[in-house]
Amino acid sequence: MTEKQDVVKFLQRNGVETRFVSILDEKVYVNNLKLSRFSRKKEEIFLNNFPNYNVRRSKVFQKICTRASRILKDALRPGDKILIPSNDNCVNKTMQIVLEPYTRKYGVELMIIPELDFKDIKLSGVGQNGSKADSVALPLTLDGEVENILDLMIHGEKLMLLSSQTENEGIKMIYPLINVPKSWIESWVEIEGLSCVFEGHEGIPKEMLEFLEGFIPDVREKIMHSAVYIRRNVNTITQKNIN
């Protein structure tokens, strides 16, 4: 039995709901304080038995996990094998930690693949037909999707959400952090001092978004909600015309 399995069993025996904590790299991240039932007393008992571990309690991380759970409850199926790109990137690292409890909640398997590429996946036989993977988790944040929407508007192009692509080469595509602002991830990574990097995306859409957020509360969520509403109604109208 691995040390991680020992940790899981010990926490469960002591009344901690391990479906609401992430266990990775000798750290236990609390995803939901109330549902995990991981009290300070239980933390003390745990650390007495596993002194090499560190329990991390972060309100911003709990917010990230709450928003991600609204996507994952519909995106995942029990026993799914999920590919995750290399965790050198901060968003990828966050996805890995957020998804870790679902190995217990849904019995999924996480497969960390450096420099993930769909062509490589197909050639290596990884996918539904190869029975090696069912899904791939992509590091698209709320900022990434909203900046894409603004870029399409600027260039007068047809509205198409990046997250609307749900399958590629027979593999289901999921977006755990699509409702999570990048600033939340940046704040949490800074608090934790995680060893990872952010990929920079500069340009007019990013500058426009930063400008708008100075005047419109929750501007990212509002733009996203409007875009989803428009796409849904366009698809409905198109379908009626076809029929």
C-alpha positions in Angstrom: 0.0 0.0 0.0 1.3 3.4 -0.9 1.7 6.3 1.6 -1.1 8.1 -0.2 -3.5 5.2 0.3 -2.5 5.1 4.0 -3.3 8.8 4.2 -6.7 8.3 2.6 -7.6 5.4 4.9 -6.4 7.3 8.0 -8.5 10.3 7.1 -11.5 8.3 6.4 -11.2 6.4 9.7 -11.1 9.7 11.5 -14.3 11.1 9.9 -12.8 13.1 7.1 -14.7 13.0 3.8 -11.9 12.5 1.4 -14.0 13.3 -1.7 -13.7 16.9 -0.7 -9.9 17.1 -0.2 -7.1 16.9 -2.7 -4.0 14.8 -1.7 -0.9 15.5 -3.7 2.8 15.9 -3.1 2.5 15.4 0.7 -0.1 18.1 0.9 -3.8 17.9 1.7 -5.8 20.7 0.1 -9.2 21.3 1.6 -11.7 21.7 -1.3 -14.8 22.3 0.8 -14.4 22.9 4.5 -18.0 22.0 5.5 -18.4 18.9 3.4 -14.9 17.6 4.1 -15.5 17.7 7.9 -11.8 18.3 8.3 -11.7 20.2 11.6 -8.7 21.6 13.2 -8.8 18.8 15.8 -8.8 16.2 13.1 -5.9 18.0 11.4 -3.9 17.9 14.6 -4.5 14.1 14.9 -3.5 13.7 11.2 -0.3 15.7 11.4 0.7 13.8 14.5 0.6 10.6 12.4 1.9 12.1 9.2 4.3 14.9 10.2 5.8 15.1 6.7 2.4 16.3 5.3 1.0 19.8 5.2 -2.7 20.7 5.4 -3.6 23.7 3.2 -6.8 25.7 3.8 -7.5 28.4 1.2 -10.7 30.2 0.7 -9.8 31.1 -2.9 -9.0 27.4 -3.7 -12.4 26.4 -2.2 -14.0 28.9 -4.6 -12.1 27.4 -7.5 -13.2 23.9 -6.6 -16.9 25.0 -6.1 -17.0 26.5 -9.6 -15.2 23.5 -11.1 -17.6 21.0 -9.5 -20.5 22.6 -11.4 -18.8 21.6 -14.6 -17.4 18.3 -13.6 -20.6 16.8 -12.2 -22.0 16.7 -15.7 -18.7 16.3 -17.6 -17.4 13.2 -15.8 -18.6 9.6 -15.8 -17.6 7.0 -13.2 -14.4 5.3 -14.1 -13.3 7.8 -16.8 -9.6 7.8 -17.7 -8.7 11.5 -18.0 -5.7 12.9 -19.8 -4.2 16.1 -18.2 -1.4 18.1 -19.9 2.0 18.4 -18.1 1.6 20.3 -14.8 4.5 22.7 -15.4 1.9 25.2 -16.4 0.0 26.7 -13.4 -3.4 26.2 -14.9 -2.6 22.5 -15.6 -1.3 22.1 -12.1 -4.4 23.6 -10.7 -6.5 21.2 -12.8 -4.6 18.2 -11.5 -5.2 19.2 -7.9 -8.8 20.1 -8.5 -9.5 16.7 -10.2 -7.6 14.6 -7.7 -10.6 14.0 -5.4 -12.6 12.7 -8.3 -10.4 9.6 -8.2 -12.4 8.8 -5.1 -15.6 10.6 -5.8 -16.1 9.0 -9.3 -13.3 6.5 -9.4 -11.7 8.3 -12.4 -8.0 7.8 -13.3 -5.8 10.8 -14.0 -3.1 10.4 -16.7 -0.5 13.2 -16.8 0.8 13.6 -20.3 3.7 16.1 -21.1 3.1 18.3 -24.2 -0.3 16.7 -24.9 -1.1 16.7 -28.6 -4.2 15.1 -30.2 -2.2 13.8 -33.1 0.1 12.0 -30.8 -2.9 10.6 -28.9 -4.4 9.2 -32.1 -1.1 7.7 -33.3 -0.3 6.1 -29.9 -3.8 4.6 -29.7 -4.9 6.6 -26.8 -8.6 7.3 -27.0 -11.9 5.6 -26.9 -11.0 2.9 -29.4 -7.6 2.3 -27.7 -9.5 2.0 -24.4 -6.6 4.0 -22.7 -8.4 7.3 -22.2 -12.0 8.6 -22.3 -11.4 12.4 -21.8 -8.9 15.1 -21.9 -9.0 18.0 -19.5 -8.1 21.3 -21.2 -6.7 24.4 -19.3 -9.3 26.9 -20.6 -10.2 29.5 -17.9 -13.0 32.0 -17.9 -10.6 34.7 -19.0 -9.4 32.6 -21.9 -13.0 32.1 -23.2 -14.0 35.7 -22.7 -10.9 37.0 -24.4 -11.8 34.7 -27.3 -15.3 36.2 -27.4 -14.0 39.7 -27.5 -11.5 38.9 -30.2 -14.3 37.5 -32.4 -16.3 40.6 -31.8 -13.4 42.9 -32.7 -12.9 41.1 -36.0 -16.6 40.8 -36.7 -16.4 37.0 -36.8 -19.1 34.4 -36.0 -19.5 33.8 -32.3 -17.9 30.4 -31.5 -17.0 29.4 -27.9 -13.8 27.5 -27.5 -15.5 25.3 -25.0 -18.2 24.3 -27.5 -15.8 21.7 -28.9 -16.6 18.6 -26.9 -14.9 15.9 -28.9 -11.6 15.5 -30.8 -10.3 12.3 -32.4 -12.9 10.3 -30.5 -11.9 11.7 -27.1 -14.3 13.8 -25.0 -13.0 17.3 -24.2 -13.7 18.7 -20.8 -13.0 22.2 -19.3 -12.9 22.0 -15.5 -11.9 25.7 -15.1 -14.1 27.3 -17.7 -16.0 29.2 -15.0 -12.9 30.2 -13.0 -11.2 33.6 -13.4 -7.5 33.4 -14.0 -7.0 35.9 -11.2 -8.2 33.4 -8.7 -5.7 30.8 -9.9 -2.9 33.5 -9.9 -3.8 34.4 -6.3 -3.9 30.8 -5.1 -0.6 29.9 -6.8 1.1 32.9 -5.2 -0.3 31.9 -1.8 0.9 28.3 -2.2 4.2 29.2 -3.8 3.7 26.5 -6.4 6.5 25.8 -8.8 4.8 26.5 -12.2 4.5 29.1 -14.9 1.7 31.0 -16.5 1.5 31.3 -20.3 1.2 34.9 -21.2 -1.5 36.1 -23.6 -1.3 39.8 -24.4 -3.3 41.7 -26.9 -6.3 44.0 -27.4 -8.9 41.5 -26.0 -7.0 41.2 -22.7 -6.6 45.0 -22.5 -10.3 45.5 -23.3 -11.3 43.0 -20.6 -9.1 44.7 -18.0 -10.6 48.1 -19.0 -14.2 46.8 -18.8 -13.7 45.2 -15.4 -13.1 48.7 -14.0 -16.7 49.6 -14.8 -18.7 46.4 -14.9 -18.9 44.1 -11.8 -18.3 40.4 -12.7 -17.8 41.4 -16.3 -16.3 38.0 -17.3 -19.3 36.1 -16.0 -21.7 38.5 -17.7 -20.0 38.3 -21.1 -19.8 34.5 -20.8 -23.5 34.3 -19.9 -24.5 36.5 -22.8 -22.4 34.5 -25.3 -23.9 31.2 -24.1 -27.4 32.7 -24.3 -26.8 33.9 -27.9 -25.2 30.7 -29.1 -28.1 28.6 -27.6 -30.8 30.8 -29.2 -28.9 30.8 -32.6 -28.7 27.1 -32.5 -32.4 26.8 -31.7 -33.4 29.1 -34.5 -31.2 27.3 -37.0 -32.6 23.9 -36.0 -36.2 25.2 -36.4 -35.3 26.5 -39.9 -33.8 23.1 -40.8 -36.9 21.4 -39.7 
